[in-house]
Amino acid sequence: MNMEIQILSLLIFSVGIVGFLVRKNPIIMFMSVELMLNAVNLSLIGFSDQLKAVDGQIFALIVMTVAAAEVVVGLAIIVVTFRVKKSTSVDEINLMKG
Protein backbone atom coordinates (compact mmCIF):
# COMPACT_ATOMS: atom_id res chain seq x y z
CA MET A 1 0.00 0.00 0.00
CA ASN A 2 2.71 2.49 0.95
CA MET A 3 4.72 1.79 -2.20
CA GLU A 4 1.75 2.89 -4.31
CA ILE A 5 1.45 6.09 -2.28
CA GLN A 6 5.12 6.86 -2.81
CA ILE A 7 4.86 6.23 -6.56
CA LEU A 8 1.79 8.47 -6.74
CA SER A 9 3.66 11.13 -4.79
CA LEU A 10 6.58 10.90 -7.21
CA LEU A 11 4.28 11.26 -10.22
CA ILE A 12 2.48 14.27 -8.74
CA PHE A 13 5.81 15.90 -7.86
CA SER A 14 7.08 15.29 -11.41
CA VAL A 15 3.97 16.93 -12.88
CA GLY A 16 4.58 19.91 -10.60
CA ILE A 17 8.21 20.24 -11.71
CA VAL A 18 7.28 20.06 -15.39
CA GLY A 19 4.49 22.60 -14.89
CA PHE A 20 6.84 25.00 -13.12
CA LEU A 21 9.64 24.74 -15.67
CA VAL A 22 7.54 24.80 -18.84
CA ARG A 23 4.90 27.46 -18.12
CA LYS A 24 5.53 31.21 -18.03
CA ASN A 25 2.28 32.20 -16.33
CA PRO A 26 2.96 32.99 -12.65
CA ILE A 27 -0.40 31.64 -11.50
CA ILE A 28 0.31 28.29 -13.17
CA MET A 29 3.79 28.38 -11.62
CA PHE A 30 2.32 28.90 -8.14
CA MET A 31 -0.15 26.09 -8.71
CA SER A 32 2.75 23.85 -9.73
CA VAL A 33 4.63 24.73 -6.55
CA GLU A 34 1.53 23.91 -4.52
CA LEU A 35 1.25 20.61 -6.38
CA MET A 36 4.84 19.79 -5.43
CA LEU A 37 4.18 20.68 -1.79
CA ASN A 38 1.10 18.46 -1.74
CA ALA A 39 3.13 15.61 -3.23
CA VAL A 40 5.66 16.02 -0.43
CA ASN A 41 2.84 16.04 2.12
CA LEU A 42 1.47 12.82 0.64
CA SER A 43 4.90 11.26 0.88
CA LEU A 44 5.35 12.41 4.48
CA ILE A 45 2.01 10.96 5.49
CA GLY A 46 2.78 7.70 3.68
CA PHE A 47 6.11 7.32 5.46
CA SER A 48 4.49 8.29 8.74
CA ASP A 49 1.93 5.55 8.32
CA GLN A 50 4.60 3.03 7.37
CA LEU A 51 6.78 3.87 10.39
CA LYS A 52 3.77 4.13 12.76
CA ALA A 53 4.84 7.61 13.87
CA VAL A 54 2.95 10.87 14.06
CA ASP A 55 5.92 13.11 13.24
CA GLY A 56 5.34 13.04 9.48
CA GLN A 57 1.70 14.01 9.86
CA ILE A 58 2.56 16.95 12.13
CA PHE A 59 5.24 18.11 9.70
CA ALA A 60 2.76 17.82 6.81
CA LEU A 61 0.36 20.07 8.72
CA ILE A 62 3.13 22.64 9.20
CA VAL A 63 3.98 22.48 5.48
CA MET A 64 0.31 23.09 4.59
CA THR A 65 0.25 26.14 6.86
CA VAL A 66 3.38 27.60 5.29
CA ALA A 67 2.02 26.83 1.80
CA ALA A 68 -1.18 28.74 2.56
CA ALA A 69 0.84 31.77 3.65
CA GLU A 70 2.99 31.46 0.52
CA VAL A 71 -0.09 31.50 -1.70
CA VAL A 72 -1.40 34.67 -0.07
CA VAL A 73 1.88 36.53 -0.50
CA GLY A 74 2.44 35.19 -4.03
CA LEU A 75 -1.00 36.14 -5.26
CA ALA A 76 -0.65 39.60 -3.73
CA ILE A 77 2.61 40.08 -5.64
CA ILE A 78 0.95 38.91 -8.86
CA VAL A 79 -1.98 41.33 -8.40
CA VAL A 80 0.32 44.30 -7.73
CA THR A 81 2.49 43.38 -10.70
CA PHE A 82 -0.55 43.17 -12.94
CA ARG A 83 -1.81 46.55 -11.76
CA VAL A 84 1.54 48.21 -12.50
CA LYS A 85 2.67 46.39 -15.66
CA LYS A 86 -0.74 45.30 -17.09
CA SER A 87 0.86 41.91 -17.77
CA THR A 88 1.53 38.74 -15.80
CA SER A 89 4.27 37.37 -18.05
CA VAL A 90 7.25 36.21 -16.03
CA ASP A 91 9.67 37.36 -18.73
CA GLU A 92 8.47 40.96 -18.49
CA ILE A 93 8.60 41.27 -14.71
CA ASN A 94 11.59 43.25 -13.51
CA LEU A 95 9.90 45.27 -10.77
CA MET A 96 11.93 43.68 -7.99
CA LYS A 97 15.19 45.18 -9.26
CA GLY A 98 16.43 48.04 -7.09
One Martini backbone bead per residue (centre of mass of N, CA, C, O) as a GRO file, in nm:
protein
   98
    1MET     BB    1   0.058   0.062  -0.023
    2ASN     BB    2   0.305   0.263   0.019
    3MET     BB    3   0.425   0.236  -0.267
    4GLU     BB    4   0.189   0.373  -0.415
    5ILE     BB    5   0.211   0.645  -0.272
    6GLN     BB    6   0.502   0.710  -0.363
    7ILE     BB    7   0.446   0.701  -0.667
    8LEU     BB    8   0.229   0.918  -0.669
    9SER     BB    9   0.410   1.138  -0.550
   10LEU     BB   10   0.616   1.137  -0.781
   11LEU     BB   11   0.419   1.211  -1.009
   12ILE     BB   12   0.317   1.479  -0.891
   13PHE     BB   13   0.594   1.613  -0.869
   14SER     BB   14   0.663   1.597  -1.172
   15VAL     BB   15   0.429   1.772  -1.270
   16GLY     BB   16   0.520   2.024  -1.110
   17ILE     BB   17   0.795   2.063  -1.246
   18VAL     BB   18   0.697   2.088  -1.536
   19GLY     BB   19   0.502   2.327  -1.485
   20PHE     BB   20   0.724   2.525  -1.384
   21LEU     BB   21   0.930   2.508  -1.635
   22VAL     BB   22   0.726   2.561  -1.885
   23ARG     BB   23   0.576   2.787  -1.765
   24LYS     BB   24   0.496   3.163  -1.760
   25ASN     BB   25   0.271   3.160  -1.560
   26PRO     BB   26   0.242   3.245  -1.230
   27ILE     BB   27  -0.009   3.082  -1.151
   28ILE     BB   28   0.092   2.810  -1.256
   29MET     BB   29   0.348   2.809  -1.085
   30PHE     BB   30   0.205   2.809  -0.809
   31MET     BB   31   0.045   2.549  -0.859
   32SER     BB   32   0.301   2.372  -0.891
   33VAL     BB   33   0.412   2.418  -0.609
   34GLU     BB   34   0.163   2.306  -0.463
   35LEU     BB   35   0.186   2.024  -0.588
   36MET     BB   36   0.461   1.960  -0.461
   37LEU     BB   37   0.375   1.995  -0.164
   38ASN     BB   38   0.154   1.773  -0.173
   39ALA     BB   39   0.348   1.542  -0.244
   40VAL     BB   40   0.512   1.564   0.014
   41ASN     BB   41   0.277   1.517   0.207
   42LEU     BB   42   0.208   1.235   0.105
   43SER     BB   43   0.483   1.115   0.174
   44LEU     BB   44   0.485   1.177   0.477
   45ILE     BB   45   0.228   1.014   0.544
   46GLY     BB   46   0.326   0.742   0.435
   47PHE     BB   47   0.574   0.717   0.623
   48SER     BB   48   0.419   0.749   0.887
   49ASP     BB   49   0.250   0.492   0.850
   50GLN     BB   50   0.487   0.291   0.818
   51LEU     BB   51   0.631   0.388   1.107
   52LYS     BB   52   0.423   0.465   1.331
   53ALA     BB   53   0.412   0.791   1.313
   54VAL     BB   54   0.342   1.149   1.374
   55ASP     BB   55   0.557   1.342   1.252
   56GLY     BB   56   0.469   1.359   0.950
   57GLN     BB   57   0.188   1.485   1.002
   58ILE     BB   58   0.284   1.741   1.143
   59PHE     BB   59   0.467   1.840   0.912
   60ALA     BB   60   0.240   1.858   0.701
   61LEU     BB   61   0.080   2.079   0.850
   62ILE     BB   62   0.305   2.291   0.837
   63VAL     BB   63   0.329   2.298   0.528
   64MET     BB   64   0.036   2.393   0.476
   65THR     BB   65   0.065   2.663   0.625
   66VAL     BB   66   0.296   2.779   0.455
   67ALA     BB   67   0.151   2.752   0.180
   68ALA     BB   68  -0.078   2.950   0.241
   69ALA     BB   69   0.107   3.197   0.283
   70GLU     BB   70   0.240   3.184   0.002
   71VAL     BB   71  -0.016   3.237  -0.163
   72VAL     BB   72  -0.086   3.515  -0.057
   73VAL     BB   73   0.178   3.658  -0.137
   74GLY     BB   74   0.189   3.575  -0.437
   75LEU     BB   75  -0.086   3.698  -0.525
   76ALA     BB   76  -0.018   3.987  -0.442
   77ILE     BB   77   0.218   4.022  -0.639
   78ILE     BB   78   0.056   3.969  -0.897
   79VAL     BB   79  -0.149   4.200  -0.867
   80VAL     BB   80   0.055   4.434  -0.857
   81THR     BB   81   0.191   4.372  -1.125
   82PHE     BB   82  -0.064   4.403  -1.299
   83ARG     BB   83  -0.126   4.699  -1.225
   84VAL     BB   84   0.148   4.813  -1.337
   85LYS     BB   85   0.205   4.629  -1.620
   86LYS     BB   86  -0.043   4.465  -1.755
   87SER     BB   87   0.114   4.191  -1.673
   88THR     BB   88   0.206   3.821  -1.616
   89SER     BB   89   0.476   3.793  -1.732
   90VAL     BB   90   0.783   3.673  -1.640
   91ASP     BB   91   0.971   3.818  -1.853
   92GLU     BB   92   0.855   4.127  -1.773
   93ILE     BB   93   0.959   4.103  -1.483
   94ASN     BB   94   1.141   4.395  -1.303
   95LEU     BB   95   1.049   4.522  -1.017
   96MET     BB   96   1.269   4.399  -0.803
   97LYS     BB   97   1.457   4.598  -0.892
   98GLY     BB   98   1.640   4.867  -0.753
   0.00000   0.00000   0.00000
